[in-house]
Amino acid sequence: MARAKSPIATAIIIALLLVLLYALNPTTADFQAWRSGQAQRQASGGSASGLVGTLKSGAGKIAGAMTGLVAGGYKRSDYLICSSYSLGSDTYLGVARLFIKLK
């Protein structure tokens, strides 16, 4: 026996989804932390041991810190359930604390 879908149940699910997206809308601090972590991973590259590994780790941390400072210059546009961050030609979309490079 098939059950008919209630329009009220659908509206409640959509409303809960919107509330969840609003609560998880990333802040500028979230974006700065993400950009910093991304720069650290890119700068450290592969894993190495000894002095080379220590130097790569240090370079990654410095790159992350510098990117964190630059990320402060990004312009944030808040759309309540998502945010966009732009600086120059780089544009990122933040949804549910996830970031996607748009251009």
Protein Blocks (a to p, Z undefined) as FASTA:
>chain_A
ZZdddfklmmmmmmmmmmmmmmmoccfklmmmmmmmmmmmmmnmpadehjllmmmmmmmm
mmmmmmmmmmmmpccddehjaccddehjbccddeehiacdfZZ
